[in-house]
């Protein structure tokens, strides 16, 4: 009779396979700045959301956001609604760097989703165009405390743009409403109409042509008692 115990031979392999499966099921923490581009106008501040996702429970996160201080000014960070039982502290240790810390006094886990909102204000005379927002020095902390690594950090963009405005809205002798929209060349807008400011219908979607003026007409407004118009950037 053989003295080899098949159970002893199979057990280590089975344990290794199970550990490998458990490890593969975990996703690295993921920090993402912005959801697409955040376009603001030179006359006001803009908000850029920061989202967080992880399968590994974490109770705190710290990171820096680097930007061009010659074009933007950062303001205190706002906590997102999903992290209502957390606190956020932010500072600007050096020009062009906003440092953010999110933590829970009760060690509650960080929620998945939009964690916070960054606030920026374009400097006067700053040229239109994108400004990179680059995450750096990201630290995710679990209970213990223990550091959770690796962390995937994705950059975002803050786009400074010139606001679009209706230059004129007139009615032709034939009863057609003629619209004139001024804005940044190349930016695409959907021109929409509404009878009551609640339901909106697109008239046309076009890019602002060279010269910065887009012309459109609304032939359906001939017999309308009232019409409201808006331009939505695409």
N, C-alpha and C positions, 0 to 999 in steps of 0.2 A: 504493500500500500504506500502510495506517495505521501510524504510528509508536507507537501506544499499545500498551503491554505489559500484557495482561490479568493476567498473573501478579503484576506489581507492584501492580496495583490490588486484587487479591483477598487478597494476603498480609497486609496490615495488619488487614483485617477478620477474617481467620481467626485471627490471633494474639490479637486482642481477645476474640473469642468463647471461645477456649481459656482465657484468663486468667480470664474471668468464670466459666466452669464450675469451674475449680480453686478459686476463692474461695468459690463457693457451697457447695462440698463440705465446707468447714471449719465446725465448730461452735464457738461461743465457749466458753471454759472455764466450767464450772457448779459452783458450790459450794452445797450444801444442808445446812442444819442440821436434824437430826432426820429420822426416818422415821415420820411420824405424830406423835402426842403421846407424850412420855416421862412416864409417870405414876409418881411415887414416893410414899413415905409419909413422914410427918413424923418417923418414928423412924430414918430412914436416908438415905444418899446415893443419887443416881441418876445414870445415865450416858445421855448423848445422843450418838448417832453423827453424824458429819459426813462426807458423801460428796462425791466430786469426780469430774467427768467432763470430758474434753476430747479433741478430735481433734488438737490441736496439742501436740506434746511440750513439757513443762515440767519443770523440775528443782527448783523451790522455790515455796512459797506462803507469804504472810503475811497475816493478817487479825485483826480484833478481833471479839469477841462481846460485845454490850452487853446488860445485864440489870438488873433492879431489885435494888440491893444491900440494900434494906430487907427483902427476902423470901428472897434466896438468897446463899449463899457459894460461890465457885468454888474448885476444887482443881486441882492440876497435871493437864495434859492427857495422855492415854494414846495412844500410837501404835497404829494399827490393824495387824492382821496382814498386810494386803496390802502395806504399806510397810515391810517388814522391813529393807530396806537404806537406810532414811532415818532421820533423827534429828528429834525434836520438842523444841522449847523453848517454854515458856509462862510468862507472868508476868501480874500484875495491876497495871498502871501507875497506875490510878485505881480507886476503888471502883466496881463495876458494869461493869468492862471487863476481859475476859480476852483477852490478846494471844497469838497462836499463830504459830509459825514452824516449817515443815516443810521440810527440805532434805536433800540427799544429798552427802556429801563426795566421791563419785565421779561426781557429775552424772548419776545415774541418773534416768530419767523418773518423774514421779509416776504411780502406778497409778490406774486408774479403779475406783471402788467406794468402800467405807467407808475413809476415810483415817485417821481418828482418832476418839477418844471424849472428849467433854467431861464433866467431873465437877462436880456441884453438890450442895449440901446445903441443904435448907430451914432457915431460921432458926426458932428456937423461937417459938411463938405466931404464926407466919406463917399467914394465913388460907388455906383451901383455894382452889384455882382455878389458872388458867393464868398463867404468867409468860413474857413474850415474850423470845426470844433473837434478837437482830438483828445480822446481820453488817455490818461497816463496814471501810473502808480496806483493801479486798482488793487484794493485789498478787501477780500470777502472773509468774514469771520463767522464761524459756527459756535455752538455752545461749547464751553470748556475752559477758556476759549481756544479754538483751533483755527488755523488758516486753511481756507478751502482753495485749492489750486487744481488745474489751471483755470484762468478766467478769460473768456472771449470778450474783447472790448471793441465795439464798432464805432467809428467816427460819424459825425453828422455835419450838416451844413446850415449856416444862417445866411439867407440871401437878402441883401439890401436892395430894395426896389423903389422906383418912383410910383406913387399912387396913380391909379387910373381914375379919370373923372369924366362925367358927361359934360362936353363942351356946350352942347345945345340939344334941346328936344323941341322940334317944331312940327306944325301941321301944314302940309302943302295945300294948295287950292283944291286938289283932288281929294283931300281928306286923309292922305297917307301921313302917318307919323314918321318923321325923319330923325334919326339918332346920330349923334356925333360923339364918339368916345376917344378921349386922348389918353395916352399911356406909354409905357416903355415899348420900344420897337421890338417885335419878335414875341412878345408875351401873348398868350392865347386867352381869349375871354369868351364866355358864353353870354350872349345878350338874351335876357329873359323878360317876359311880361307877366303881369298878374292883374286880375280885376279887383282883388280884395286884400293884397299883401300876404295871403296865405298860400294859395296855389300858384306855382310858377311854371311857365312854359317857355322853352327856348325858341327864340326867333332864328338865331344863327350862332355858329361858333367859328370865330376867325382870329387870326393873329394880327396884332397891330402892325400895319405896313410901314415902310420907310416914310418918314415925315411925322410919325407918331399920332396919326388921326385915323380912326376907323369909322366909316359911314355905313349905316344900315337903315332899312325901312321896315315898318310893320303895317302891311296892307290890311290886316284883320281889324285894325283899330278904327276903320272908317265909321262904323255904326256903334261903336262902344261908348257907353255913357262915361266910363272912367277907365284909365289904364295907368299902371305903375310899371316902372322899368328898373332893372338892376343889371350889373355886369359882374359875373363870377369868374375868377381866374381859374384856368385849367392847368 
